[in-house]
Amino acid sequence: LQPLAEAGDPVAGCMVTILRDRAQGRVAYDADAMATTCIDAAAGKAPAELDLAGNYRSGLIVEHNVAKAVALYRRAADQGLPVAQKVLGDLYAQGIGVPRDFATACGWWGRAAMQARNSEAQRNYGTCYLTGTGVARSETQALAWWLIAKSNESDDKNGLPSWVFQSEAEADRSADALMRRLPADQVEAAQALARAWRPKPE
């Protein structure tokens, strides 16, 4: 495992950390559970890749390494895991571990927003439509996504990290302003889109 870890393999790095900690008697965490996470990540299981990515980002068990975290988030996101897609969008928006790129961020937020009840991704995606970043500008679509996010706010209060591009309060204010300013037919169209929305897993 050591040569693989030295070559930058995040899963091998995880296993080497656990083995070294056990050999030196300094395990202050559930080593068996962490080893299972590493093994599952090696098998390409997206939830384990997400978990291991969070460990590399925090540096609590394995070393702090944003590049490895991004690689693991991308693996999980490519498999269609909405939380990983949302977090990867956040990282692109902030330029953490990747070049700052709002269009790419909007692409990842959009994938998460379409397939899961993730109000943060949906609020962010609404802002992408308002600004025309990564998508064709559309105030109707922006309003629709903010309304969708509003309907899902109670579904994703689960303690996940929230590096949001637009806060809940800002989205609500923006939605209210659009509803006052847009013609009635556009507001009705946005409301209809929001009512018709259903998660579409990849």
Disulfide bonds with the S-S distance in Angstrom:
Cys14-Cys38 1.61
Cys106-Cys128 1.93
